């Protein structure tokens, strides 16, 4: 992986980079108090692949000219180049059991997309599709996967999903859901590359996800057991 920019003195500069992965987790109710399910927020995980601007000085001086070029070409937050980001909501199975409600009722309190996932989770439980998969695990919903256009083509998104569930969240039980819907990148003003849900679903299949419905749709529900996520 590399970044590149030009200077008036040296011309084109290309730097090989070794980025870091940063995880931010927020959950206001880890101990699960006695409250109604529609007041219970899930655990939110935000994972980013970053490269601090300061690291550039290991290869060349970080002048104002270079910094301005980088900010024009890449997405920079808090003096870090954001290469990719992944937003995941987690619903622990034990919390759901404490509430004595269905997955649908809990997730429907958030929004329509979560409700679709909740309905599928109830079906999995009722039909015992994955043999008590939620008993010691969580329901995970990937809300957004975003890779900056300048770093696409290396399956960074798939690798980020794999790394997150293999090394960061570290729970081999449970199921990960997502809805394959083309979205405008938050890391770039360029238009999205995936302009069809079908094409996007094929991308996620390489990570182990399977399509639930075969019907034509602008939004395709997909799922994979945590331990079956792959690169």
Protein Blocks (a to p, Z undefined) as FASTA:
>chain_A
ZZddddfklopaddddddddddddddfblnopaddfklcccddddddddddfklmmmmoc
cdfklmmmmmmmmcceehiacfbdcddddddfklmmmnopafklmmmmmmmmlmmmmmmm
mmmmmnomngomlmmmccdddfbdcddfklgoilmmmmmmmmmmmmmnopagdcdddddd
ddddfkbcbdcfblcfklmmmmmmmnopacfblcdcfbdcddddfklgcZZ
